[in-house]
Amino acid sequence: MKTVIEMAREAGLVGGPVYARGLERFAELIRADERNSWPSEMEAMERQVNILTDALNDRQRWFDALEAQHKQAILAEREACAKVCEEIHDSWLLANPAEKCASAIRARSNT
């Protein structure tokens, strides 16, 4: 890797030792500034990662709540179907078919 002085000479910028020392000092200041800015850049990236992580966690909580509501709706619908079977049983006095219908629908909620 070339030094700042070598690159300055190639570019025709360095005419004497005083100017070369100033240019080298200037390069040191730039390197120091880059080193000092790195932590703040990392902090900014960490804040962005935290924002994204929070958003993903919120999304997961939303999906979990939606899934719980969906499961509850399915159970309610199955119970409603079972009650229809029981009503058929009560109104038609068909013991075996209605009981089988109700049992089959309720059994599905266990899977």
N, C-alpha and C positions, 0 to 999 in steps of 0.2 A: 504494500500500500504506500502510495506517495505521501510525503509530508506536505503541509500547507506551503512551505517555502519552495519545495520542488515544483509544485503546481503553479505558484506565483511566478517563478522564474520562467517556466514554459510559456506562461501567458504574457510575459514581458512586464510584469508589475513590480518586480523587485529590482531596485537600482543600487541599494547599499545596505550595509549591516543594520543601521538604525531602522530603516523601513522594514527589513526582514524581521527584526525582533518585534516590532509593533504588529506586524501581520501575524506572527506566531502567537503573540499574546491575544490578539483578536480571535484567533482560532480556538485558543484555550477557553476564552470566555463563551464562545458559541458552544463548545463541548460541555462546559459546566452548565450552561443554561439548558441544554438538551437533557443532561442528567437530572437536573432539578425539576424539569417539566414532566419527566416520566412518572413520578408518583402521582401528580395531579391527573395525568391522563389515565393512570390505572384506577384512581378513585372514581373518575367519571365513568369508566367502563364498568367498574363494580356497581355503581349506582344503576346503570342501565341493566346489568344482569339481574340486580335485585328487583327492578321494576318488572322485567320479563318473568322472573320466577314468581313474583306475587300474582301477576296476571295468569300464569299457568295454574297456580294454586286456586285462584278464584274460579277459573274455568273448570277445574276438576271438581270443586265443591258444587258448582252449578250442575255439572253432569251427574254427580252423585245424587243431588236432590231430585233432579229430573228422573233419574232411574228409580229412586224410591217411590216417587209419585206414580210412575208407570207401573211398577210392581203392585202398588196398592190398587190402582185402577183395574188391573188384570184380576186381582183377587176379588174385587167387588163385582166385576162382570161375571166371574165364575160362580160366585155365590148367588147372583141374580138368576143365572141359568139353572142352578140347582133348585132354587125356590120355584121356578117355573115347573120343573119336573115334579116337585112335591105337590104343587097345586093341581097338576094333571092327575097325579095319583089320588089326591083327595076328591077331585071332582069325578073321576071316572072309576075310582076304586080298582085301579089296575096295580096291584101290589108289586109284582115283580118288575115289569118294564120301567116304571117310574123310579123305583128305588135304584135300579141299575143305572138309570140315567143320572140321577142325583149323585150317586157314589162315583161314577166315572168322571163327572165334571169336577167334583171336589178333589178327587185324587190327582187331577192335573195340576192343582195348585201346589202339590208337593214336589214337583219336578222343576 
